[in-house]
Amino acid sequence: MKLLIFGAPGAGKGTQAKLICEKLNIEHISTGDLMRAEVREGTELGKELDAIMSRGDYVSDDTTFELLKKKLTGKVLEEGFLLDGYPRTMEQVKMLEKIVGEVDKAIEIQIDNEAIIKRLSTRRVCDSCGKIYNAVTDGLEKGDQCKTCEGKLYQRKDDTEEAIKIRLETYEKSTKPLINYYENKGQILSVDGAGTVEEVNKIILKKLGV
């Protein structure tokens, strides 16, 4: 099965993507993860990406596509995948279709902006295992470590309130038209993302017929 997942930054699409892929046994491909890997490795591209993401801007289509092409080959295309964070523009849709053809479904997770800002501005990530925490609901204090691997917890540069608002504005302008595109093709599955992770996942799987 070839799937896409949409939702504003902080809508929970990354978490749901991993759960869906575990259930369907397909590859989870996150363009955000691919980019952050470049940043961690300290490559020239990684330095450029770091500056762009810190401003809350999106990376160019050509750069993102080159990162993505490395993943969309052979076994991944045969056994299925879920793309998380791509496409974001109609130009990216066209580029993607040249490689994978038609997708089966595009999942849209809906949530209001106020809830997103509150969720993201309190998000903390482990620099070792990548586990995500909420500084408020998890009762974190400065200097706390990951409860799983004792890695250092940090706030992503694009999780400040100012950067979040820019990301939401960019999402509305660039990505929302894609929802209409896939909706017209009968491929959109819209889900309310305000519930718990388990509740949202249950609804998504049901709509996928799993």
N, C-alpha and C positions, 0 to 999 in steps of 0.2 A: 504494500500500500504506500502510495506517495502522498504525503500530507504536508500542509503548511499550517502555521499557527500565528495568528495576529492578535494584537492587543497593545495598548499604550504601554510605555515603560512602567513597570511596577504592577501590571495587571495580573502577574502570576503565570505568564505564559512559559517561562523557563522551567518552573517547577512542574507545571502540567505536562510540558513536553517530555520531560524525563520519565514521568509516570506512565504516559501513553506508550512511549517507546519500550519500556520494560514489559508492559502488558502485551504489546503486539510483536515484541522481539524485532524491532527495526532500529536503524541507526538514527541517533539524535545528533543533528548538525546545527550548532549555534554559531552564527557569524560573530557574535560578540565574544564567545570563547576563543574563536580562532584569532581574533584581533588581540585579545588580552594575552594570549600565548606569545604573540609577537612582541608585545610590550615587555613581558617578563624576560624574554630572551635578550632584550636590549638591542635588537637589530635596528638598522636605519629606518626601516618601515615602521618598526615598533615605536620609535621616538616620534615619528610623524603622527602615527595613530594616537599616541598618548596625548599629544597637544590638541588634536581635533576633538577627542572624546572629553577632555577636560573642559572644553568650551561648551560641551553639550551639542556639538554639531555632528552630522552624519558623514561617514567616509564616502569617497567617490565611488560610483558604480564600477568603474574598471578595476580599482584596487580590491574592492569587496569580491568581485566576480573571480578574480585570479586566485584569491584565497579559497573560494568555494569550489572551483573546478578541481582542485586537488582531492576533494572529498567525494565528489559526485562521479565516481567511476566504478566499473566492474561489479563487484559483489554488492555494493551499496545500491546501485541502480536495479539490480536483479531482485534483491530481497526486500527493498523498500526503505524509506527514510521519512523523517519529519524535520522540516526546515524551520528553525527558530530564529527570527530576526531578518529574514529574507524571503521574498522581495519586499522592498519598501517604496518602489516607484514603478510606473508602467514600463519604463525602459528596462528595469531589472526583470520584470515579468517576461518581456520578450527575450532577454538574454537567457533566462532560466529555461524557457520553453524550447529553446534551441538544443538544450542538453537533455532534458528529461521529458519533453512533450507535455501532455496534459496531466495535471495532478488529479488525485481522486477527490480530496476534500480540503477545504480551507477553514480552519477553526478560528472563530473570533471570540475573544474573551472581553466582555464589556464591564467597565467600572468607571465611576466618576473621578474627575481630576483631583478633587479635594482629598479623597481617600488615597489616591496614588501618591500625592505629595507627602501626606502623613506617613504612608508606608515606606516610601523610599528614603526620606530624610532620616529615618531611624534605623535603616538597614545597615548591618555590619557583616562583613565577609571574612572567612578564615583564609589567610594567605597561603595556607598549606593544602588543606583538603577541599576548600571552596564552599564549605557549609555556610548557609546564610542564617543570620540571627536578627532579631528585632531588639534594639537597645531598650525599648520601653517594656514590651511584653515579656522579654526574657530577663528583665531586671539587670542589665549589664552595667558595669561600672568601668571607668577608665582603667586600662591595663588588664582587663579580663582576657582570658585565653579561651580558645575553642574547647568545648567540653568533649569533643570526640578525639582530637589529635593534639590538643594543647598548642595549636598554632596561634599566631598573632591575629587578632581581629582588627580590621580597618574599615574605614568608610571610603567607598569609591569616589573618585574626584567628580564623577558625573551624578552623584547622589546628593549634592548640595541643593537647597531649595531653588536657587537661581538657575542652576543648570537643568534641574528637573522641569521647570516651567518652559525653558527653551526647547527641551526635548519634546514636551507635550505639544507645543505649538508646531514644531516641525512634523510631528506625527500627524496632526490634524490636516496639515497642508499636503503632505506628500503621500501618506499611506492610506488615509481614509478612502480615496478614489478606488483603491484596489479592492476594497470590500464590495463596492458596487460592481466592479468588473466580475469578481467571482460569484457574486450573488446573481447576476444576470445569466451566468452559466450554470446556475443551480448547484454550485459547489460549496456555498457558505453554510457553516454550522455555527450559529450564534449562541453564546452561553453567558449567563450572568456570573461574573467573577467575584461577587461580594460574599459568597458563602465560604465555608471552610475548604481547605485543600481537598479533603476527601469528598465533600459534597459536590464541588465543581467537577472533580475527576469522574465521579459516578455519572453525572449528567453527560459529560463529553463521550465517555465510552458507550453509553446507551444510544446516543445519537449516531455514533459510528457503527452501531449494530454489533458491539462486542459483548 
